[in-house]
């Protein structure tokens, strides 16, 4: 065998083969690095989505709490108003009630204006 290249075969020098092996290792290293970075990034996706969801839910709950506090305040005010004798009388009259001994009159046929 001669070291002269023929039409069908090429001979590779050791330095060319070493360069190819080094290039393949470098390529493999880059691919492995990209895979590791993608895996690490994907491990942060679910917690980030959960955090966004929790933050949104917290905002909705805060709005609901504000609405409930406003309702509570309104009901407390109404309770205080109805607890007084004057407030109770006004509410009873609005419901059509009369005091004992009073005579109720119903007027019908009045114009709507």
C-alpha positions, 0 to 999 in steps of 0.5 A, spaced: 500 500 500 502 506 498 500 513 501 499 516 495 491 518 494 488 514 489 481 516 486 477 512 490 481 513 497 483 519 501 488 518 506 487 522 512 493 525 516 493 524 524 492 531 525 486 532 520 483 526 524 484 529 531 481 536 528 475 532 526 474 529 533 475 535 536 470 539 532 465 533 533 466 533 541 465 541 541 459 540 537 457 535 542 458 540 548 455 545 545 448 541 543 449 538 550 449 545 553 443 547 549 439 541 552 441 543 559 439 550 559 433 548 555 431 543 561 433 548 566 429 554 563 423 549 562 423 547 570 422 555 571 416 555 567 411 552 571 412 555 577 412 562 573 405 560 571 403 558 578 406 565 580 402 569 575 395 565 577 396 566 584 397 573 583 391 574 579 387 570 584 389 575 589 387 581 586 380 578 585 380 576 592 382 583 594 376 586 590 371 581 593 374 583 600 373 590 598 366 589 596 364 585 602 367 590 606 362 595 603 356 591 604 358 590 611 358 597 612 352 598 608 348 593 613 351 595 619 348 602 617 342 600 616 342 596 622 343 602 626 338 606 622 332 600 624 334 599 631 332 606 633 324 607 634 324 613 629 327 608 623 323 602 625 317 607 625 319 609 618 320 602 615 313 599 618 310 605 615 313 604 608 311 597 608 303 599 610 303 598 617 299 602 622 299 603 629 294 599 634 288 604 634 290 607 627 285 607 622 288 605 615 285 608 608 287 606 601 286 611 596 285 608 589 284 611 582 289 617 582 292 619 576 299 616 575 303 623 574 
